Amino acid sequence: MGLVWSLLGILSGAFIAIQAPINSQLARGLGLPVAAAAFSFLSGAIVLGIITVALVRFQGISLDWKAPAPWLFVAGGVLGAFYVTLSTILTPKIGAAALMAFLVAGQLTAGMVLDRIGFLGMAVREISLGRLAGAALLLIGALLVRLY
């Protein structure tokens, strides 16, 4: 099953790479990157809403709207809105490959910090020399993709 999860992770990354130029093209057509990001989120919200309703009915479960802290209902969407908007703006300026390289470098760096502090109950993982070296190599790779 680990291979399946790994392949799904790769597929998800490919979707991010494909999404950025699509949203950039939409932004060019609309004339405003924020509008393209808004429509990207709107279409995604509609699809996910339909899937959620279907799963709730099919599985016979009910959502516990009171369990999560209220800020959790908006924090992910706000962060996602910044990500989609910035990706829409940056793709035509630096290219999809460079954007993806910098995104991965940023994700890895933030992930190491989140692991280190045990953010939101995650297991704490130390920042080792190997992890730092991997992050540095990834950042160097991102710079090489962008500059050469």
N, C-alpha and C positions, 0 to 999 in steps of 0.2 A: 504494500500500500504506500510505502514511502516514495517509491518511484512515481506513482500516480500524483501524489501531492507535489513532488518536485516538478513534474511536467506541467501541472496546473499553474504552478508559480511562474514557470517560463512563459506559458500561454498568457497569463495575466500581464506580465511585463511586455509581451508583444502587443497586447491590446493597448497598453499605455503609449507605446511608440506609435501605433496607428492612430490613436485618438488625437494626439497633438497636432499633426498636420490637418486632420479633418476639421478640428475646431479652429485652426488658423485660417483655413480656407473659408469657413463660415464667417469668421471675423472680418476677413477681407470683403466678403459679399455684403455683410451687414454694415460694415464701417465702424464697428466698435467691439473690441475683444471681450469686454465685460458682458455684452449682450450674447455673444457666442457661448461664453461660459454659462450664462444663465439658462440658455436653451439646452445646453448639454446636460445640466443638472435637472432641468424640468423633464426632459425625455427620460433620463435615468430614473427619476423619482416616480414617474408614471409607470414605467415597466416594473420597478421594484414594488410599487404599491399593489399592482395587479398580482404579482407573484406572491406577495405576503398574504393577501386576501385568500388566494387559492390554497396556499399551504395551511393557513389557519383553519380553513373549512375542511380541507382534505385530512389533516392530522387531528382535527377536533380539539385544538388547543385554544387558549385565549392568552392574549398578550397582557403582561403585568405592567401597566403604564406607571404604577406608583413605585416600583422597585428601583429603577435607576435614578441617580441624582439628576435634577433638572438640567444642569449644565451639560450633561452628556448628550442630551437631545439635540444640542446645537453645535457643540465644539467640533465634532468630526466634519459636519457640513461646512462650517466656517473655514476650517483648515483645507478641506477639499476645494472650496471655492477659490481660495488663494492659489492652490496648486494648479487647478484647471486654467484660471485666468493667466497666471504667469507662464504656464506652458504654452498657452495660445499666443501670448505676446512674444515669447522667446524663440519658438520654433522657426519662424521665418528669419529671425535675426542671427541665430547661431547654428541652425540646422537640427534635425531630429536626432542624429547620432550624438552630437555634443550635448544636447539637452538631456538625453537618456543617460549619458555618462555622468553628468553632473548630478542628475536626480539620484542615481544609485549611490554616488559618493556621499551626497547629503543624507540619504536614507541610512546608509551604513553608519555614518558618524552619529546621527541622532539615535539610531538603534543601540549603539554601544553605550551612549550616555543613559538612555532609558533602562537598558539592562543593568548598568552599574548602580543606579539609584533604586531599582525595583519599582519603576513607575506603575502606579495603579495596581499594585499587588503582583507584578510580574516577578519571577524568580530573579534574584540578584546574581549577576555574572560579572566577574572582575574584568577590567580592561588590561589584558595581557600585552606583552611586547609583540607577540604574534598578531594580535588583533590590531594594534597600532600600526604595525608594518603593513598589514593588509589594507587598512584604510589609507595609509600614505601611498601605497602602490596604486590603489584605485583612483585616488585624486590625481596622481601623476599621469595615469592612463587617461583620465578625463581631460586633463590639460593637453595631452598629446593628440587626442581625438579632435579637440577644438582648434589647436594651433597648427597642426600639420596635416 
